[in-house]
Amino acid sequence: MTPAKSRFAPGTLGHAVDQGAADLAAAGIDTARLDARLLTAHVLGRDASFVLTHPETELTTAQQDAAQNLIARRAAHEPVSRILGEREFWSLTFRVTAATLTPRPETETLVEDALARIRAMDREGEVLRILDLGTGTGCLLLAVLSELPRAEGLGIDISPDAVAVAADNAQRLSLGARARFQVGDWTAGLSGPFDVILSNPPYIAEADRGTLPPEVLGFDPHGALFAGSEGLDAYAAIAPQAAKILAPGGIVILELGQGQEAAVAEIFRRAGLIPDGTRADLAGIPRSFAAIAGGG
Ligand SMILES: C[S@@+](CC[C@H](N)C(=O)[O-])C[C@H]1O[C@@H](n2cnc3c(N)ncnc32)[C@H](O)[C@@H]1O
């Protein structure tokens, strides 16, 4: 640890944040000061804004040690969300663990897409049956259910530990009465029909493993990331299964990796579904892909 320049006295919150920010910057963390604020404030059970308004707060030795411990974990590239054990998605708080992908902001594009489509069909007041494949924390299903008071959902994941986290998140968000979670290999054993299928499947090509930042490669579960040589294996598995269990006129909405829209549309067309466009994320990247079952 290189001693940081700080205008605050040693032992104060302001000093701990200055020291933490210096350590994180030295470790190559781009968001060093913000992360130091979040982590140090967390030790006090406060949010980051407390650091700005109360920098003179004296820390006990135990609090200083705890803050240093969290800073050391972040310096080793553990994401802040994993250190805190939670992440915000769709303005809801989700518990995250080593078994779950940390929800990403761009995945909110699928929630927007699903809600816009359901509202355009004037179906938001119906008892819709929603299936979320590869549910992880349950963030997609639970965000959509939070907006549709009569809808019911089932979340599937191949990881029993992820399923347990998703079920816990449903309880914490008071959505447990309308959301069930179970272990499964995509739709195996399910008969449907479902009105809406959501999925953010693994879609990273094995060859791109080396391009991932340490925060992702070292801390997200690999079963949530990789999907064969081109990143398309999960779409290829899901498409024919979705075609079998969608209700007539039902929709499947999937997250896309960058540049995958044409290949994914072709996979779903071949499975007998009708591709129905994409929705871009805030960076302008087509992120959400929809296909419709005929006969509606
Ligand atoms: C990219 S993560 C998405 C997690 C969450 N839905 C989200 O958007 O943050 C993909 C998820 O698919 C799950 N998964 C991978 N293969 C699966 C399979 N064959 N059947 C069911 N789930 C699977 C992984 O365990 C992981 O939780």
The ligand as a MOL file (V3000), in Angstrom:
LIG
                    3D

  0  0  0     0  0            999 V3000
M  V30 BEGIN CTAB
M  V30 COUNTS 27 29 0 0 0
M  V30 BEGIN ATOM
M  V30 1 C -26.1320 -15.3380 -19.2370 0
M  V30 2 S -26.7560 -16.1310 -17.7960 0 CHG=1
M  V30 3 C -28.2910 -15.2560 -17.5740 0
M  V30 4 C -28.7320 -15.1060 -16.1530 0
M  V30 5 C -29.9370 -14.1480 -15.9750 0
M  V30 6 N -31.0790 -14.5770 -16.7290 0
M  V30 7 C -29.5460 -12.7480 -16.4030 0
M  V30 8 O -30.0450 -12.2750 -17.4350 0
M  V30 9 O -28.7590 -12.0970 -15.6960 0 CHG=-1
M  V30 10 C -27.2290 -17.6840 -18.4590 0
M  V30 11 C -27.8390 -18.6720 -17.4640 0
M  V30 12 O -28.1820 -19.8780 -18.1900 0
M  V30 13 C -27.9350 -20.9840 -17.3470 0
M  V30 14 N -27.7900 -22.1760 -18.2110 0
M  V30 15 C -26.7300 -22.5480 -18.9540 0
M  V30 16 N -27.0060 -23.6970 -19.6160 0
M  V30 17 C -28.2690 -24.0470 -19.2800 0
M  V30 18 C -29.1210 -25.1410 -19.6460 0
M  V30 19 N -28.7150 -26.0990 -20.4800 0
M  V30 20 N -30.3720 -25.1780 -19.1160 0
M  V30 21 C -30.7860 -24.2160 -18.2470 0
M  V30 22 N -30.0230 -23.1580 -17.8760 0
M  V30 23 C -28.7860 -23.0760 -18.3820 0
M  V30 24 C -26.6650 -20.5960 -16.5890 0
M  V30 25 O -26.5280 -21.3790 -15.4080 0
M  V30 26 C -26.9300 -19.1060 -16.3380 0
M  V30 27 O -27.5740 -18.9020 -15.0980 0
M  V30 END ATOM
M  V30 BEGIN BOND
M  V30 1 1 1 2
M  V30 2 1 2 3
M  V30 3 1 2 10
M  V30 4 1 3 4
M  V30 5 1 4 5
M  V30 6 1 5 6
M  V30 7 1 5 7
M  V30 8 2 7 8
M  V30 9 1 7 9
M  V30 10 1 10 11
M  V30 11 1 11 12
M  V30 12 1 11 26
M  V30 13 1 12 13
M  V30 14 1 13 14
M  V30 15 1 13 24
M  V30 16 1 14 15
M  V30 17 1 14 23
M  V30 18 2 15 16
M  V30 19 1 16 17
M  V30 20 1 17 18
M  V30 21 2 17 23
M  V30 22 1 18 19
M  V30 23 2 18 20
M  V30 24 1 20 21
M  V30 25 2 21 22
M  V30 26 1 22 23
M  V30 27 1 24 25
M  V30 28 1 24 26
M  V30 29 1 26 27
M  V30 END BOND
M  V30 END CTAB
M  END
